[in-house]
Amino acid sequence: MAFKIYTKTGDKGATSLIGGVRVPKNHIRIESYGTVDELNSYLGMVNDMCGEPQVSEWLREIQDRLFTLGSVLATNPDKEVKMKLPDLHDEDVVWLEQRIDQMNEVLPEMRSFIIPGGQLAASTCHVARCVCRRAERLCVGMQEQEEQVPQLILQYLNRLSDFLFVLSRYITHIHRAEELPWRARV
């Protein structure tokens, strides 16, 4: 028998965390991993639009890490979980920093803020960056509500948003599109 995608258990506005605890679908924990899922989907779009093998390899690595983040955020920290879940490592943050440095080596010096636009994959990457920042804000909100969030998740999301900003510039560069500097009206 094929696996059914629908369970009907969420029809009344509640869902289960990993560990079995049911929470409302607007619970901040659900909002946080839902936003990470949204980010992952945008990265799939960036990958499909960009068409560069190196960028694709990087994005697939990040998408895998985002599934890891989502599984951590979807787990009730007060319940013993019987299945083995993936985890995030300090090296994952270092990996992002290394890719940022690698891209920055070929990019022109930034002399102003950059207006998102100029190339579709780069623009979509800016959207992903904004979604990443929202995920980070939600995780900070979870901490403020005394929900457990590993500090490494906040660090990873913070660095990922930096990576996505630089990646948007890098995509613009490799596609020979024009970067749009912001000029303040005076």
N, C-alpha and C positions, 0 to 999 in steps of 0.2 A: 504494500500500500504506500502511496506517495505521502510525503510530509505535507500536512495542511498548514498554510500560512496564517489562517485565522483560528483563534481560540475562543472567541466570544467572551473571554473573561474580562476584557477591558471596556465592555459596552456601557458600563455605568460610571466611567471616568476614573478608574483606578487601574494600576498596573503593579506588577511584581518586580522587585529588585532581585538581583542574584542573591540567593539566600532565602528567598521566599516571602519577605516582608512586603505587604501591599501598601502602596502610597498613592495619593492623588496624582493624576497625570500632569498637574501643574506644580508638583513638588520641585524645589530648586535642584535636587539631584537629577530628576528627569530632565529639567531644563538644561542642565549642564551637559549631560551626555548627549542629549538631542542636538545641542549646538555643536558639539564635537562631530557628530554625525553629519550635520549640515556642512561644516567645514570640510570634512572628508569628501563629500559630494562635489563641492566647488573645486577641490583639488583634482578630482577626476575630470572635471570640465577643462581646467587649465591644461592638464596633461593631454587631453584629446585635441585641444586647439593648438598647442605649442608645436608638437611634432618634432621635438629634439630628443634624441635617444638619451643623452646625459641627464637632461631635465626630467625625462620620464623615469629614469632609474631612481633619481632623488625623490620624486613625488611618490613613487610606489613604496619606497622605504618609509616615508613620512606617513602615508596612508596606513601602513601596517602599524606604526606607532600609535596612530589615532585610534585604531581598533583596541589597542592595549589600554590607552587612556580611558576610552569609553567603558571597557569592561571593569576597570578600577572604579570609575565613577558610578557605575550601575550596581555595584556591590554594596550591600548593607554592611557597614563596618562592625556592627554589633553582633553579627551572625557568623558562625563557623561555616565556611563554604567547603563542600566536599570535593569539588572539581579543581583542577590545577588551572590557575589563571596566569596569563602572561604578565610580565612586569616591566616597568620602565627602569632605565639605568642612567647613571651620571654620564656615561659615554654617549648616550643619545643626545644630550645637550651639547656635548663637545663636538659631536658629528655635525650638528647644525652650525655651530660656530666655525668649524673648518670649511663648510660649504659657503658660508657667508664670506669668509676671507678669500676663498678661491674665486668667487664671482667678483668681489671688489677689486681684485687685481687687474681685471680687464675693463672695469667701468670708469667712465670719466668722473672726475671729482664733482661732488654735488655742491652747487653754489646757491641753491634755493630749494624751497619745498617743490615737490613734484605733483602736478595735477594728474590724477588717475586718467588714463586714456592713451591714445596713440597707437594701440595695437590690442586686438581683442583678448588674446591670452593674457597679456600684461594687465589689462583692465580687470579681467576676471580674477587675476591673482590679487589685485587690490581689494576686491570684494572679499576674497578668502581671508585676507589680512584683517579686515574689519570683523569678520565672523570670528576669527581667532581671538581678537581682543575682547569680543563679547563673551566667548567661552572663558577667557581668563577672568573677566569681571564676575561672571557667575560663580566661578570657583572661589574667588575671594569672598563673595557673598555667602557661599556655603560655610566658609571658615567663620565668618561673622555670626552665622546662625549655629555655630558649634557643631557643624557637620564635619566629619573627618575628610580632609583632602590632603594627600601627601604633598609636601612642599615641592617635590620634584616635578609634580604635574604643573604647578604654577610656574616654575622655572622653565619647563619645556614649552609651555604655551607662550610665555613671554619671549623666549628666544625664537620660537617658530614665527611669531608675528614679525620679528626683525628679519628673519630669513625670507618671509614672503614679500616684504618690502623690497629687499635687495633682489629677489628673484624677479619681481615685476620689472625692475630696471634692467636686469640681465636679459630677460626675454625681449624687451624693447631693443636692447643693444644687438642681440644675435639676429633679430629679424630686421635690423637696420631701419627701425622706425624712429620717429622723432620723439624725444622726451619733451614733455610739456612743462616748462618751469612756471611756477606761480610768481606773478608780479603783483605786488600789493598796489592797490589803487591809492594814490595820494592826492 
